[in-house]
Amino acid sequence: MATIKVKQVKSRIGCPKDQKRTLDALGLRKMNQIVEHEANPAILGMVEKVKHLVSVVK
């Protein structure tokens, strides 16, 4: 399966608790941090939930 790189581009400060937990589940703890994940439906759903805080890097 393909992999995607997810980068946190906006701060989690002021976000709802569920979005903070989603960032934690993705492994994103700091600004500009990049993590690599398999592109499965669960990960893509998490990225969609916090799409205003992250970007997918090629």
C-alpha positions as CSV (number, residue, x, y, z in Angstrom):
1,M,0.0,0.0,0.0
2,A,1.1,3.6,-0.6
3,T,2.5,5.8,2.1
4,I,1.7,9.4,2.8
5,K,3.7,12.1,4.7
6,V,1.6,14.3,6.9
7,K,3.0,17.7,8.2
8,Q,1.5,19.8,10.9
9,V,1.3,23.4,9.6
10,K,-1.0,25.1,12.1
11,S,-1.0,25.1,15.9
12,R,-3.2,22.9,18.0
13,I,-3.8,25.7,20.5
14,G,-7.5,26.5,20.8
15,C,-8.6,23.3,19.0
16,P,-11.2,21.0,20.4
17,K,-9.9,18.1,22.5
18,D,-10.9,15.5,19.8
19,Q,-8.8,17.2,17.2
20,K,-5.8,17.3,19.6
21,R,-6.3,13.6,20.2
22,T,-6.4,13.0,16.5
23,L,-3.1,14.8,16.0
24,D,-1.6,12.7,18.9
25,A,-2.9,9.5,17.2
26,L,-1.1,10.6,14.0
27,G,2.1,11.1,15.9
28,L,2.1,14.9,15.4
29,R,3.3,16.7,18.5
30,K,5.0,19.9,17.2
31,M,4.6,22.4,14.4
32,N,6.3,21.5,11.1
33,Q,6.8,17.9,12.2
34,I,6.4,15.3,9.5
35,V,5.3,11.7,10.0
36,E,4.8,8.9,7.5
37,H,1.9,6.5,7.5
38,E,0.3,3.9,5.3
39,A,-2.6,5.4,3.2
40,N,-5.4,3.3,4.7
41,P,-8.9,4.4,5.3
42,A,-8.4,5.0,9.0
43,I,-5.4,7.3,8.5
44,L,-7.0,9.1,5.7
45,G,-10.1,9.7,7.9
46,M,-7.9,11.2,10.6
47,V,-6.2,13.5,8.1
48,E,-9.6,14.6,6.8
49,K,-10.7,15.4,10.4
50,V,-7.8,17.8,11.0
51,K,-7.3,18.9,7.4
52,H,-7.2,22.6,8.5
53,L,-4.2,21.8,10.7
54,V,-2.1,19.5,8.5
55,S,-0.9,19.2,4.9
56,V,0.0,16.1,3.0
57,V,3.6,16.4,1.7
58,K,4.7,14.5,-1.4
